[in-house]
Amino acid sequence: MIPCPSPIICSTGFLCPASGIWESIGAFKTTSPISKGTKMPAYCGKKIQWKLVQIG
């Protein structure tokens, strides 16, 4: 896997622009592997923003 050089951010419900490891933005942190073209998930039932931290 390759670290992501510049921040790519995507919100819950939008299609994932790049496969890799995504980290939630906000007070509670979690990571999730998400594949390109799938819908970005909610976290604990809430819409959030995700930041790509590792391309893969």
Stockholm file with secondary structure:
# STOCKHOLM 1.0

chainA/1-56         MIPCPSPIICSTGFLCPASGIWESIGAFKTTSPISKGTKMPAYCGKKIQWKLVQIG
#=GR chainA/1-56 SS CEECSSCCEEETTSBCSSCEEEEEESSSCCEEEECTTSBCCCBTTBCCEEEEEEEC
#=GC SS_cons        CEECSSCCEEETTSBCSSCEEEEEESSSCCEEEECTTSBCCCBTTBCCEEEEEEEC
//
